[in-house]
Amino acid sequence: MASNAKEKTSDLAQSAKEKTSGAAGTAQAAMSDTMITAKVKADMAADKTVKAMDVHVETQKGVVMLSGFVPSKAEADRAVELAKGVQGVNDVKSSIQVKK
């Protein structure tokens, strides 16, 4: 009986550890995405070609999504280039449109 209780306690502890680890991993990924977004925006703000206020940046699981309206294709291309240069970025998807 004591052996069963010990095994059950061990199983519950392992289950709790796995759940906590999974939640921590999710929080870590969210933090990384937030950090990536902040870095992309900072790089755009520091760049002379891109107006950071023109481009919306969102990151999910390391994939950066860019959207907004810019005055030139060169600015849209530069925004993508800057995003790709940030550590932790797995892919960049752009729906930036050039104003006409």
Buried (B, 14 or more C-beta within 10 A) or exposed (E): EEEEEEEEEEEEEEEEEEEEEEEEEEEEBEEBBEBBBEBBBEBBEEBEBBBBEBBBBBBEEBBBBBEBBBEEEEBBBBBBBBBEEBEEBEEBEBEBEEEE
